[in-house]
Structures are given as structure tokens and as C-alpha cells.
């Protein structure tokens, strides 16, 4: 049976997994965006509302939304670990 992970190891593992998921969905959104317009830059993707084909494509909005959700979960985890509940 494997040894139990320390609190720090567990938190590090969770953070790495969340970072990997975030990166995955960012890449997926970027690939979809480039099928719609290959000239879009990373800066453009920070403001997708400026590009109607992006915000009207459900594949892009889904991948972008998942990336945002995973990033929110990562930030919430960090805040909770720092004792900041935001209330």
C-alpha cells in the first residue's frame, strides 16, 4: 500500500492537475479559434468579444468556458488554503 501523501504533496498534485487541465482547454480553444481565423493572436483570444466568429462558435465558447472554470477552481483552492474565503 502506498504511503499517504503529505498535505503539501497533495496540494501540489492538485495544483499540477488543475494547471494541466487549464492548459489543455486553453490549447483546445486556441486550436478552434485558429480554424475560424488563423491570424488571431493570443492577445486577441483574451478579448474574444471583439471577434464575432469566436463568440458565436459553441466549440470555442465551451473550451474557453472550461478553461475559465478550471482557472477559477485553482484560484478558489489557493484562496481557501490561504484562509481567504472572500466573504
Secondary structure, 3 states (H helix, E strand, C coil): CCCCCCHHHHHHHHHHHHHHHHHHHHHHHHHHHHHHCCCCCHHHHCCHHHCHHHHCCHHHHHHHHHHHHHHHHHHHHHHHHCCCCCC
